[in-house]
Amino acid sequence: MMKRCISALLLLTLLLTLCACTEKEKTLAVSVGELSDKVDAMASEQTAEYDETMLLDELGIQSSMFTEGFYKIGASDASVEEVAFFKAADEASALQLKQKLETRKAATEATQKDYNADNYAVATAATVETEGLYVYMVMSANRDAVTKAIEDNLK
């Protein structure tokens, strides 16, 4: 009888631990378009948006990898301002998107290292994050404000 009680308590403890550790799926509190507008307001300079062809040609990101999102770059040629936000189609796509964005960050760092100290500092401070199926990169002089705008809308 004592063994059954102890076994039942251990099983209950295990179940409670598993329930407590289950991560809730992140959702976006606003539409992707609204988030895009918020990012524009926080960016350190005016931005332009990549279309699906540019994403594929310049970053190797296929439209099948995400269900919605945006990729913004600084409007001036000398800019390293880039903000990407995607909801991946699945977990494998989320990993691929993160890898593509990390590759882009590393390439920008390498290009700017001996070219422009300010841009290099922005590139090295850039972040690439994953929250469930959401993957985003913030490379901006206003990185903290842009990141906060994204994180405040991921619930």
Backbone hydrogen bonds, N-H to C=O, Kabsch-Sander energy under -0.5 kcal/mol:
donor,donor_aa,acceptor,acceptor_aa,energy
5,C,1,M,-2.0
6,I,2,M,-2.4
7,S,3,K,-2.6
8,A,4,R,-2.6
9,L,5,C,-2.4
10,L,6,I,-2.5
11,L,7,S,-2.4
12,L,8,A,-2.4
13,T,9,L,-2.5
14,L,10,L,-2.4
15,L,11,L,-2.4
16,L,12,L,-2.4
17,T,13,T,-2.2
18,L,14,L,-2.4
19,C,15,L,-2.3
20,A,16,L,-2.3
21,C,17,T,-1.7
22,T,18,L,-0.8
22,T,19,C,-0.5
29,A,27,T,-0.5
29,A,153,N,-3.4
35,L,31,S,-2.3
36,S,32,V,-2.6
37,D,33,G,-2.0
38,K,34,E,-2.1
39,V,35,L,-2.6
40,D,36,S,-2.2
41,A,37,D,-2.0
42,M,38,K,-1.4
43,A,39,V,-1.9
48,A,73,I,-2.8
50,Y,71,Y,-3.1
55,L,51,D,-2.4
56,L,52,E,-2.0
57,D,53,T,-2.9
58,E,54,M,-2.8
59,L,54,M,-0.5
59,L,55,L,-1.6
60,G,55,L,-0.7
60,G,56,L,-1.0
61,I,55,L,-2.0
62,Q,60,G,-0.7
65,M,62,Q,-2.0
66,F,63,S,-1.0
67,T,87,K,-3.0
68,E,87,K,-0.9
70,F,85,F,-2.7
72,K,83,V,-3.3
73,I,48,A,-2.9
74,G,81,E,-2.5
75,A,46,Q,-2.6
79,S,76,S,-1.4
82,E,139,M,-2.8
83,V,72,K,-2.3
84,A,137,M,-2.3
85,F,70,F,-2.8
86,F,135,V,-2.7
87,K,68,E,-2.8
88,A,86,F,-0.7
88,A,133,L,-3.3
89,A,65,M,-2.3
94,A,90,D,-2.1
95,L,91,E,-2.0
96,Q,92,A,-2.0
97,L,93,S,-3.0
98,K,94,A,-2.4
99,Q,95,L,-2.2
100,K,96,Q,-2.5
101,L,97,L,-2.5
102,E,98,K,-2.5
103,T,99,Q,-2.2
104,R,100,K,-2.1
105,K,101,L,-2.5
106,A,102,E,-2.4
107,A,103,T,-2.4
108,T,104,R,-2.3
109,E,105,K,-2.4
110,A,106,A,-2.4
111,T,107,A,-2.3
112,Q,108,T,-2.3
113,K,109,E,-1.6
115,Y,112,Q,-1.0
116,N,112,Q,-2.0
120,Y,116,N,-2.5
121,A,117,A,-2.1
122,V,118,D,-1.9
123,A,119,N,-2.6
124,T,120,Y,-2.7
125,A,121,A,-1.4
126,A,122,V,-0.6
126,A,123,A,-0.8
127,T,138,V,-1.8
129,E,136,Y,-3.1
131,E,134,Y,-3.1
134,Y,131,E,-2.2
135,V,86,F,-2.6
136,Y,129,E,-2.5
137,M,84,A,-1.8
138,V,127,T,-2.3
139,M,82,E,-2.9
140,S,138,V,-0.5
143,R,140,S,-1.4
146,V,142,N,-2.4
147,T,143,R,-3.0
148,K,144,D,-2.2
149,A,145,A,-2.0
150,I,146,V,-2.0
151,E,147,T,-3.1
152,D,148,K,-2.8
153,N,149,A,-0.6
153,N,150,I,-1.1
154,L,150,I,-0.5
154,L,151,E,-0.9
155,K,27,T,-3.1
155,K,153,N,-0.7
